[in-house]
C-alpha cells in the first residue's frame, strides 16, 4: 500500500507500530447512513492540502500523520464539511462526521 490512508474496516492496526505516528480515522455519514461514495481530505494547520483518500463503501477513512492540528474535509456528492482535530503520536483518533444534504 502506498500513500497515507487506508480504510478503517480494511487493514487492521494490530501489527502496526503507531508509537512514532498519529492515526486519524473515522466514518462519514449522510442522513444517519454511512456515505458510500466520496473522499476524505486532510489539510494541515495552514489549510494546505496534505492527502486525500476515497472513503470505503461504509464511509470509512484513515490517515497516518504526525502530531498536530489538522482539518478533515469530508467530500460527498451534494455535501461537504470541515472538522478540526488534534492528533497525538501513539494515539488513534476516531472522528465521526455527519453531513446534512
Helices and strands as residue ranges (DSSP letters): E 22-30, E 33-34, E 39-43, E 49-54, E 60-65, E 68-76, E 79-87, E 92-99
